[in-house]
Amino acid sequence: MLRAIWLQWFDTMAAMTSLDPSQDIVDLTAALVDIESVSGNEQMITDAIESALQPVPWLELWRHQHSLVARTTLGRDERVVIAGHVDTVPIHANLPSRNDGEKLHGLGSCDMKGGVAVALALASSVAEPVRDVTYVFYEAEEVEAERNGLTLISAVRPEILAADFAVLMEPSNAMVEAGCQGTMRVDVSTKGTRAHSARSWNGVNAIHAAGEVLSRLAAYEPRQPVIDGLRYHEGLNAVAISGGVAGNVIPDACTVSINHRFAPDRSEAEAEAHLREVFADLDVVVSDSAPGALPGLHRPAAAAFLEAVGGSAKPKFGWTDVSRFSSLGIPAVNFGPGNPERAHTQAEFVPHADLRSCLDQLTAWLS
């Protein structure tokens, strides 16, 4: 029975060639969820979005690979970006979508096809926005940075992303989450001398030496800086440890992998310098890094948006593509339907109320 349902769904998905942006926002979200678009397989969903927006007379479309940009060009004094990624993490027995009357369940419903549905509905219905709008539906957010659609667009046509402000439709419980934390991963290594474990005094145990690394982590007190009135909470945690040769050998090397989440008032260079200070006299190698993004709530466009959608904001704990907009000099916030804690889980869902709230608030802001 289950196999028959899956086969029927895949046949339906393969036959799907169009989306109706004018349908109810919950149904539109379900239609997007039912187009499987795991990272690397975004062509079908981008084709469907492009086909849905081609007849819209107030939009100019431009496509790059499996990312689509749709823009109004009305000569307004201000331009804003509304962006959402169309890819998802891998399937985990959570397709097709399921509607229980209050929540829409299914892969990507929260992260972030609910947000994509809201953007698609706006693009097709708000003909005379008070601000010019650039809608960006982009590929490959859930994978390596070099494949990210925003990165690829900014490399070939950065001017098409130029704006006074950006809204990233990341799930945020239909509330504003401003800026984002930076993230850095380092490997801290200790060295020893191999020996037979029966004569351990002839060697130096590198795993034992790693105890100093763990002690410093246990004693670490993270900062909680206040930026634009928002309190960010940093973190420094071991996320993996590796070492050992064999059951009868004293190990000569051990590596502790550590993730640092740093507030956006620190640059990557400052974060690295801080970690080298924390782990002074130890071998530290940066293995991954991405900058944070300042909230920018003092900027007029950001302040106007905040006032339009509720007048309050929370800090973003985590990293999102608002960082990419920040690197382009564009202040940005996260604002989308769904609880971010549900993202990437098998039981992912988006509440109907969040979808309707986001659509109504953004429609009012643009109108």
Sequence and secondary structure as in RCSB ss.txt:
>XXXX:A:sequence
MLRAIWLQWFDTMAAMTSLDPSQDIVDLTAALVDIESVSGNEQMITDAIESALQPVPWLELWRHQHSLVARTTLG
RDERVVIAGHVDTVPIHANLPSRNDGEKLHGLGSCDMKGGVAVALALASSVAEPVRDVTYVFYEAEEVEAERNGL
TLISAVRPEILAADFAVLMEPSNAMVEAGCQGTMRVDVSTKGTRAHSARSWNGVNAIHAAGEVLSRLAAYEPRQP
VIDGLRYHEGLNAVAISGGVAGNVIPDACTVSINHRFAPDRSEAEAEAHLREVFADLDVVVSDSAPGALPGLHRP
AAAAFLEAVGGSAKPKFGWTDVSRFSSLGIPAVNFGPGNPERAHTQAEFVPHADLRSCLDQLTAWLS
>XXXX:A:secstr
 HHHHHHHHHHHHHH     TTS HHHHHHHHHTS  BTT  HHHHHHHHHHHTT TT EEEEETTEEEEE  S 
 S EEEEEEE  B    S  S EE SSEEESTTIIIIIHHHHHHHHHHHH SS SSEEEEEEES  SS GGG HH
HHHHHH GGGG  SEEEE   STTSEEESB EEEEEEEEEE B EEGGGGGGSB HHHHTHHHHHHHHH      
EETTEE   EEEEEEEEE   TTEE SEEEEEEEEEE TTS HHHHHHHHHHHTTTSEEEEEEEE  B   TTSH
HHHHHHHHTTS EEE  S  THHHHHHTT  EEE  SS GGGTTSTT EEEHHHHHHHHHHHHHHH 
